[in-house]
Amino acid sequence: MGKLKIILELFEFLKVRKKWWLFPIVFFLILLGALIVLTQGSALAPFIYAIF
């Protein structure tokens, strides 16, 4: 639960500091990180790593 709390705290910080332009960047980075972690052991891994 600690990692989720850090992400929620980051979004709260961005909301309080009115850094709205950072939301899409952070969201995209979290999405890419989740994609890499979830496909790490699958047959799709070589194709995803080839994209980057």
N, C-alpha and C positions, 0 to 999 in steps of 0.2 A: 504494500500500500504506500510505501515511501516514495516510489518513483511517480506514482499518480499524483501524490500531494505536491511534488515539485512542479509538475506540469500545470496543475491547477493554480499554484502560487505564481507561476510565471504569467499565466493569463490574467490573473488578478492584478499583478504589477502593471502589465500593459494597459489594462483598463483604467487603473487609477492614474497612471502617468499620461494617459491619452495618446499612446503610441499605436494608433489604429493601423498605420501602414505596416507595422511589423506582424500583425496577425496572419496575413497570407503566407509570409515567409516562414514563420514558425510552424504553421499548420502543414505546409508543404514538406518541411524538413522532418516533422514527426511522421508524416505519411510515408515518406521514402525510407526512413529508419525502420518503421514497422514492416514495410514490404520486404526489405532486406532480411530482417530477422525471421519473418514468417516463412520465407522461401529458402532459408539457409540449407535445409537438408533435402530439398525436393529436386526433382529433375529440371525445374525451371530456373534454378540458380545460375547456370552458365549463361542463359539468355539475358537474365536481368543484369548480371555483372557486365555483360558485353555492351549494354546500353550506356553505361557510365564509363 
